[in-house]
Amino acid sequence: MQLQTTNQRGFAPTTMGEAMQFSEMLASSSMVPKAYQGKPNDVLVCVQWGYEMGLAPMQALQNIAVINGKPSVYGDAMMALVQSSPVCEDIEEYFEGEGTTNPVAVCVAKRKGRKPVVTKFSVEDAKRAGLWGKGGPWTAYPKRMLQMRARGFALRDAFPDVLKGMITAEEAQDYPDEAKPLPVAKPANPLDLVAKPVELPMAEPVVIEPEIVNAVDEVLQTVNDQITDAVTQVEAPAVIDEDDTDVDFGISTVGYALMVPGKDLPHSVHNTLDEWADAYEELAEKTAKAGKRPARERMTILKELKGCNQGTLDRIDTMKRVRHTANYQRRINALGAAQ
């Protein structure tokens, strides 16, 4: 294997074969960090990362780490890379509010030809991120960790081309480990893997009062009587002149008005009976559940609501009328039991 030497940069492989041999040699050495020992492929990738960022192979191995599944560079190496770049004018770091309960680390990154990037990271920021008091460096060196976080943000914002998207290792240590899959418990019985059927709650049976049954029987009898001449007779809906205006209401009477007790003006006007029926049911349900009113008062309002809309109720479809009647009786019974 032939390796080139460059000024103050050590050995530099010139071919892929030399790079692989070089990586195997480093991986078998105890002079490299333990994370790279016995892993020539990781060594090769690390050296390539360093080459793209301007780090010599050994510098890359000492300063680039994969932490929690994220390639990162230590804060001091990040500072060195930026300061050695020709686009860097100056980097300034200091603390504000030292001696208070909320000191703030400040990093000012000045790039030539651009406005300075100022980043601050305070104790309050660390608390919001769940970092303050966290075991490890945040407990042993809290001031240093505040400085590294402010530095990492500022340098990444001002010099993204120099850092190639790298974050600081100090920041990467605080991210959750995405590389480790969550443990999956193995069932003792393979049949446990089969999904259990979902048990749906049983709906409470609707008790229909005898009065409702009689009303339904009467409606069905009426329908049977009308079947005889249904072939020759078709009941046409009433035609309402669109220009007709109700003087008392001051609004167009085209449509079906939903009335409320004690009011001259309709609560709402609907184009079809189906829309009216849905609105009536919604209003009746809200009335029945109006918890601020006594149950007896709500029963009275429901009866009055049904009475003032009986004319329209009689015009809706037979089966829907049965549904309205059943719902009305259910609400009345529930309010009666609540007294």
C-alpha positions, 0 to 999 in steps of 0.5 A: 500500500502506498500512502501520500503524505501532505503537510501536517495532515498525515497519511492520505489514501489515494485509491479505494483499495488503499483506503480500505487497507488504511481503515483496517489498519486503524480499526485494529489499533488501540489508538483510535476511539473504542467506537471505531475499533474493529469496525473498518467500514465505520473508520472509512466513512468517518475518514471520508466525512473528515475529508469533506469537512477539511479534517485529516484522518486522525483528526476525523476519528478523534472528533467525529462520532455517531451518537444516538444514530446521528453523525456529529462533531465535538464542539471544539472541532466545530470551532476549529473548522469554522475559524480555519475557513476563509469565510470566517471573520470572527467568533465571540462567546460570552455569558450574560447574567452570570450570578443570577438564576438564569445565566445566558450563554451567547455566541456571535458568529461573524461571517465575511460580508454578512450580518452577525448571527447571534444565538443565546441559550439560557437556563430557562431554555435548558429547562424547557428542553428537559436538559437542566438537571439531567444526569451526565454533563448537564449536571457535572458541567452545566455552564459548558453545556450551555456554551456548547448549545449556543455555539452549535446553533450559531455556527450551524446557522452562519456556516452550514457550508463549512460544517456540511450539516453536522451538529455538535456531539454535545447536542446529539447526546441529548437526542433520543436513541433512534438507532435502537428499536423498541423492545417487543415482548415475545408471547409465550403462546404463538396463538397470542399473536392472533388479534382478539376480536373486539367486543362492541358494547351492547346498545341499550334496548329502546322501550316503546310505550304502548301509546307509541305502538298504537300510533304506529299501528294507526299510521301503518293502517293509513298507509295500507289504505292508501296503497289501493289507489297509489297507482292512480293517485299521486299526492303532489307537494304544495306549490308555494309562490317564491314571491309570496312573503309572510307579512308577520315574519318579514321573510320568505315563506318558501321552505319549512319553518322550524318554530319554537315556543313563545316566538313569532319568528321561526328558529330556522327555515329549511328547503326540504323536509329532511333538512327540517326533520334533522334540525328539529331532532337536533333542537329537541335533543339540545332542549332535553339536555339543557342541564341548567333548566329543571327536568320538568321545565324541559319536559314542558318545552319539549311538549310545546316544541312538538305542538307548535311544529305538529303541522310540519311533523304530519307532513314528513315521511311515515317512518321518519315520523315514527322515529321522531315520535319514539325519540320524543317519548324517550326524552320525556321518559328520561326527564320524568325519571330525572325529577 
